Amino acid sequence: AAVEALWSSNLLGGFNEEAATELLASPHAAVRWWTLRLLGDKGKLSEELAHRLDGFAEQESKVEVRQQLACSAARFPAAQAVPMINANINRDIDGDDPFLPLLWWWAVEKHSVSGREEVLKRFVRPTLWKSHLGRDVLLPRLIRRYAAEKSEAGLDSVVRLLKAAPDQKSRETLWESVFLGWQEQPRGTPEDEKRWTKLVQNHKLTNLFLVDWLEIQSDVTLRVGIALKQDGPFFQAASEAFDIGTSAERRVTLLNILAPSGRTSLIDETLDLVENNSSEKVRIAGLQVLGHFDDPQIAARLIKLHQSTESESLKSQIRDVLLGRAGSARAWVEAVERKEIPASVTPLEQIRRVALLGDEELDSLVTKNWGKLQGASREEKLAEVRRLNNDVRAALGNPKLGKDLFKKHCAGCHQLFGEGAKVGPDLTTANRQDRDFLLVSLVDPSSVIRKEYVSAVIVTRSGRVVTGLPIARDDSSITLVDSKSEKLVLPMSEVEELNESPVSLMPDDLYRQFKPQELRDLFAYLQSQK
């Protein structure tokens, strides 16, 4: 009844600041909630009421009312809203709530530019570092927001916030936010990018980083230093990455850090590493570094490596790199044309990527050596399903042998009975007793693709084309995984185009490697009850 009376008063024009002041003291949380909501609708407050809300923010006990206070604070002018936000930072009772911290962030972000000085005054105070909400939730996001702004004012704001950290160790955690913000920056013309790079390198932010770099050398500061095009961090990362005494896991991490640098000095050492290193994980990480460059010698040496290596996984990654750019794709197709490499070693789903490069002459060479790439017709696929159905029904299968086949050929993408990867759908709960359903999924995996398993086709700003299933994405980067479960992380600042692929990540002709009895064994396991 009290809320209904408030609604009626508002409709009749009786809701004003005097009434609001009384209603904020109501014992009913719903009345206080609606009072804040209606004040937010009005926007600017009198100084007296704004001061009253500062005190209200320091005392309100109900989380749902504080949620509305955060939402209304985003609608008040910065000079009135920021003190309310600051009051809740100091109270620090909302940091573990599943929703409220991000509502407070929404309010901070709304005023971060238009009320920059008001926001910065509160966020450089030492008391902020005593608040979980302020220190761990709001401050990293604010720095990331200013770093993404791509303006001198944004850089100045980042420096003020970094300098306010109580010590260098505390500041280290914030450099990651700076790096993530840079990943989200809009890309301009080459001339704009050169001007921006020069501005950053001459800005006091770079000087502050170099001071921290002398004391704190971590993966975070390596990434920041390389993004700032500083020689020290780059050479340290490269020295460790190409040192044979460094562990394989560490080398993979460092190669991933080095990859976006774009420094051509990496090419020769990375080629040597890919050709000679014994660890396949390190070699694959090296291939991802090489994928950032458009250099003829990379194509020539990778084609030779493809011919000499016995690792099918490495061969697949080599083809991914080569077919991602027009120049290296041409080198690959011409090697097939010269009969140096059999056309059959390139799966249909990989050679199809050449069409995305927009090179008519290259498309003609592909057609000449692989034929039309549209795949089998629907009728041909149905005939194939019938043939396989007859093979499966011809005799009994052995589920124990089928389990081994599943682990070898399917578990890289699918789970069954809790075993396997989660790249594709979990088969445990699938309609496994329907043999026709399983056969259609095997012969024509692109016929039905659930939305969470739709692959992406990305064209980078350097002209590279990559495909894979997006498994993680935010404003700073996108992570793709391929059919071999290899991950590729791309900064969003490098992405020129991002489109959905109509083709499943699962190859169309995967079933062709199975003999009839192997297919029966596999289906016996797929249709078992464990």
Backbone hydrogen bonds, N-H to C=O, Kabsch-Sander energy under -0.5 kcal/mol:
donor,donor_aa,acceptor,acceptor_aa,energy
5,A,1,A,-2.2
6,L,2,A,-1.7
7,W,3,V,-2.4
8,S,4,E,-2.5
9,S,5,A,-2.4
10,N,6,L,-2.3
11,L,7,W,-2.4
12,L,8,S,-2.0
13,G,10,N,-1.2
14,G,9,S,-3.2
15,F,9,S,-0.7
16,N,14,G,-0.7
20,A,16,N,-2.7
21,T,17,E,-2.3
22,E,18,E,-1.3
23,L,19,A,-2.6
24,L,20,A,-2.1
25,A,22,E,-1.3
26,S,23,L,-1.8
29,A,27,P,-0.6
32,R,28,H,-1.9
33,W,29,A,-2.6
34,W,30,A,-2.4
35,T,31,V,-2.2
36,L,32,R,-2.1
37,R,33,W,-2.1
38,L,34,W,-2.6
39,L,35,T,-2.2
40,G,36,L,-2.1
41,D,37,R,-1.6
42,K,38,L,-1.4
43,G,39,L,-1.5
44,K,42,K,-0.7
50,A,46,S,-2.6
51,H,47,E,-2.2
52,R,48,E,-1.8
53,L,49,L,-2.3
54,D,50,A,-1.5
55,G,51,H,-1.6
56,F,52,R,-2.1
57,A,53,L,-2.7
58,E,54,D,-1.1
59,Q,55,G,-0.6
59,Q,56,F,-1.4
60,E,56,F,-2.4
66,R,62,K,-1.9
67,Q,63,V,-2.0
68,Q,64,E,-1.4
69,L,65,V,-2.2
70,A,66,R,-2.3
71,C,67,Q,-1.9
72,S,68,Q,-2.8
73,A,69,L,-2.4
74,A,70,A,-1.1
75,R,72,S,-1.7
76,F,72,S,-1.2
80,Q,77,P,-1.2
81,A,77,P,-2.7
82,V,78,A,-2.6
84,M,80,Q,-0.6
84,M,81,A,-0.6
85,I,81,A,-2.1
86,N,82,V,-2.9
87,A,83,P,-2.0
88,N,84,M,-1.5
89,I,85,I,-1.9
90,N,86,N,-2.4
91,R,87,A,-1.8
92,D,88,N,-2.1
97,D,94,D,-1.2
102,L,99,F,-0.8
103,L,99,F,-1.3
104,W,100,L,-2.4
105,W,101,P,-1.9
106,W,102,L,-2.2
107,A,103,L,-1.8
108,V,104,W,-2.3
109,E,105,W,-3.3
110,K,106,W,-1.9
111,H,107,A,-1.1
111,H,108,V,-0.8
112,S,108,V,-0.7
112,S,109,E,-0.8
115,G,111,H,-1.8
116,R,113,V,-1.4
119,V,115,G,-2.4
120,L,116,R,-3.0
121,K,117,E,-2.3
122,R,118,E,-1.0
122,R,119,V,-0.5
123,F,119,V,-1.9
124,V,120,L,-1.3
125,R,122,R,-1.0
128,L,125,R,-1.4
129,W,126,P,-1.2
130,K,127,T,-1.6
131,S,128,L,-1.6
132,H,130,K,-0.5
135,R,128,L,-0.5
135,R,131,S,-3.3
136,D,132,H,-2.2
137,V,132,H,-0.8
137,V,133,L,-0.9
138,L,133,L,-2.4
139,L,134,G,-2.6
141,R,137,V,-0.7
142,L,138,L,-2.4
143,I,139,L,-2.5
144,R,140,P,-2.1
145,R,141,R,-2.4
146,Y,142,L,-2.4
147,A,143,I,-2.7
148,A,144,R,-1.8
149,E,145,R,-0.5
149,E,146,Y,-0.7
150,K,147,A,-0.7
155,L,151,S,-2.1
156,D,152,E,-2.6
157,S,153,A,-2.2
158,V,154,G,-2.2
159,V,155,L,-2.3
160,R,156,D,-2.1
161,L,157,S,-2.1
162,L,158,V,-2.7
163,K,159,V,-2.7
164,A,160,R,-1.0
165,A,162,L,-1.5
171,R,167,D,-1.8
172,E,168,Q,-1.8
173,T,169,K,-0.8
174,L,170,S,-0.6
174,L,171,R,-0.9
175,W,171,R,-1.2
175,W,172,E,-0.6
176,E,172,E,-0.8
177,S,173,T,-0.5
178,V,174,L,-1.7
179,F,175,W,-2.4
180,L,176,E,-2.6
181,G,177,S,-2.2
182,W,178,V,-2.1
183,Q,179,F,-1.6
184,E,180,L,-0.8
184,E,181,G,-0.9
185,Q,182,W,-1.2
193,E,189,T,-2.7
194,K,190,P,-2.0
195,R,191,E,-2.2
196,W,192,D,-2.5
197,T,193,E,-2.6
198,K,194,K,-2.2
199,L,195,R,-2.3
200,V,196,W,-2.6
201,Q,197,T,-2.5
202,N,198,K,-1.6
203,H,200,V,-1.1
206,T,200,V,-0.6
206,T,203,H,-1.1
207,N,203,H,-1.1
208,L,204,K,-2.3
209,F,205,L,-2.3
210,L,206,T,-2.4
211,V,207,N,-1.7
212,D,208,L,-2.1
213,W,209,F,-3.1
214,L,210,L,-1.2
215,E,211,V,-0.6
215,E,212,D,-1.2
216,I,212,D,-3.5
217,Q,215,E,-0.6
218,S,216,I,-0.6
222,L,218,S,-2.2
223,R,219,D,-2.2
224,V,220,V,-2.2
225,G,221,T,-2.7
226,I,222,L,-2.5
227,A,223,R,-2.3
228,L,224,V,-2.0
229,K,226,I,-1.3
230,Q,225,G,-2.6
234,F,230,Q,-1.5
235,F,231,D,-3.0
236,Q,232,G,-2.1
237,A,233,P,-2.4
238,A,234,F,-2.7
239,S,235,F,-2.5
240,E,236,Q,-2.0
241,A,237,A,-2.5
242,F,238,A,-2.2
243,D,240,E,-1.0
244,I,242,F,-0.6
246,T,243,D,-2.0
251,R,247,S,-2.3
252,V,248,A,-2.2
253,T,249,E,-1.9
254,L,250,R,-2.4
255,L,251,R,-2.6
256,N,252,V,-2.1
257,I,253,T,-1.6
258,L,254,L,-2.4
259,A,255,L,-2.0
261,S,258,L,-2.1
262,G,259,A,-0.9
264,T,262,G,-0.5
266,L,263,R,-1.9
267,I,264,T,-1.5
269,E,265,S,-0.5
270,T,266,L,-2.5
271,L,267,I,-2.6
272,D,268,D,-2.2
273,L,269,E,-2.2
274,V,270,T,-2.7
275,E,271,L,-2.1
276,N,272,D,-1.8
277,N,273,L,-2.6
280,E,278,S,-0.6
283,R,279,S,-2.0
284,I,280,E,-2.5
285,A,281,K,-2.1
286,G,282,V,-2.3
287,L,283,R,-2.0
288,Q,284,I,-1.7
289,V,285,A,-1.3
290,L,286,G,-2.2
291,G,287,L,-1.7
292,H,289,V,-1.7
293,F,290,L,-2.0
295,D,293,F,-0.7
298,I,295,D,-1.1
299,A,295,D,-1.2
300,A,296,P,-2.1
301,R,297,Q,-2.2
302,L,298,I,-2.4
303,I,299,A,-2.2
304,K,300,A,-1.5
305,L,301,R,-2.1
306,H,302,L,-2.5
307,Q,303,I,-1.6
308,S,304,K,-1.3
309,T,305,L,-2.7
312,E,310,E,-0.6
315,K,311,S,-2.2
316,S,312,E,-2.3
317,Q,313,S,-2.0
318,I,314,L,-2.4
319,R,315,K,-2.4
320,D,316,S,-2.1
321,V,317,Q,-2.1
322,L,318,I,-2.7
323,L,319,R,-2.8
324,G,321,V,-1.0
325,R,322,L,-0.9
329,A,325,R,-2.5
330,R,326,A,-2.2
331,A,327,G,-1.7
332,W,328,S,-2.0
333,V,329,A,-2.8
334,E,330,R,-2.8
335,A,331,A,-1.6
336,V,332,W,-1.8
337,E,333,V,-2.5
338,R,334,E,-1.9
339,K,336,V,-1.7
340,E,335,A,-2.3
341,I,335,A,-1.0
345,V,342,P,-1.5
346,T,343,A,-1.5
350,Q,347,P,-1.0
351,I,347,P,-2.2
352,R,348,L,-1.8
353,R,350,Q,-1.4
354,V,351,I,-1.4
355,A,352,R,-1.3
356,L,353,R,-1.5
357,L,354,V,-1.8
358,G,355,A,-0.9
360,E,358,G,-0.6
363,D,359,D,-2.4
364,S,360,E,-2.1
365,L,361,E,-1.7
366,V,362,L,-2.1
367,T,363,D,-2.5
368,K,364,S,-2.2
369,N,365,L,-1.7
370,W,366,V,-3.2
371,G,366,V,-0.6
371,G,367,T,-1.7
381,K,377,S,-2.2
382,L,378,R,-2.3
383,A,379,E,-2.2
384,E,380,E,-1.9
385,V,381,K,-2.2
386,R,382,L,-2.2
387,R,383,A,-2.2
388,L,384,E,-2.5
389,N,385,V,-2.3
390,N,386,R,-2.1
391,D,387,R,-1.9
392,V,388,L,-2.6
393,R,389,N,-2.0
394,A,390,N,-0.9
394,A,391,D,-0.6
395,A,392,V,-0.6
402,G,398,N,-2.3
403,K,399,P,-2.0
404,D,400,K,-1.2
405,L,401,L,-1.9
406,F,402,G,-2.5
407,K,403,K,-2.4
408,K,404,D,-1.9
409,H,405,L,-2.7
410,C,406,F,-2.4
411,A,406,F,-2.6
413,C,410,C,-2.1
414,H,410,C,-2.5
416,L,419,E,-2.2
419,E,416,L,-1.5
421,A,411,A,-2.7
421,A,414,H,-0.5
424,G,413,C,-3.7
427,L,415,Q,-2.6
427,L,425,P,-0.5
428,T,415,Q,-0.5
430,A,427,L,-0.9
432,R,430,A,-2.4
434,D,431,N,-1.1
435,R,433,Q,-1.1
438,L,434,D,-1.9
439,L,435,R,-2.6
440,V,436,D,-2.7
441,S,437,F,-2.2
442,L,438,L,-1.6
443,V,439,L,-2.8
444,D,440,V,-2.9
447,S,444,D,-2.0
450,R,448,V,-0.5
453,Y,450,R,-2.7
454,V,451,K,-1.2
456,A,468,G,-3.2
457,V,499,N,-3.3
458,I,456,A,-0.5
458,I,466,V,-3.1
459,V,497,E,-2.1
460,T,458,I,-0.5
460,T,464,R,-3.0
461,R,494,E,-2.5
463,G,460,T,-1.8
465,V,324,G,-2.5
466,V,458,I,-2.5
468,G,456,A,-1.6
469,L,481,V,-2.8
471,I,479,T,-2.5
472,A,479,T,-1.1
474,D,477,S,-2.3
478,I,490,L,-2.4
479,T,472,A,-3.0
480,L,478,I,-0.5
480,L,488,L,-3.0
481,V,469,L,-1.5
482,D,486,E,-1.9
485,S,482,D,-2.1
488,L,480,L,-2.6
490,L,478,I,-2.8
490,L,488,L,-0.6
492,M,476,S,-2.3
493,S,183,Q,-0.7
494,E,491,P,-1.9
495,V,492,M,-1.0
496,E,459,V,-2.6
496,E,494,E,-0.5
497,E,459,V,-2.1
499,N,457,V,-2.5
501,S,455,S,-2.8
510,L,507,P,-0.9
512,R,509,D,-1.3
513,Q,510,L,-1.2
514,F,511,Y,-1.8
519,L,515,K,-2.5
520,R,516,P,-1.9
521,D,517,Q,-2.4
522,L,518,E,-2.7
523,F,519,L,-2.4
524,A,520,R,-2.1
525,Y,521,D,-1.7
526,L,522,L,-2.7
527,Q,523,F,-2.3
528,S,525,Y,-1.3
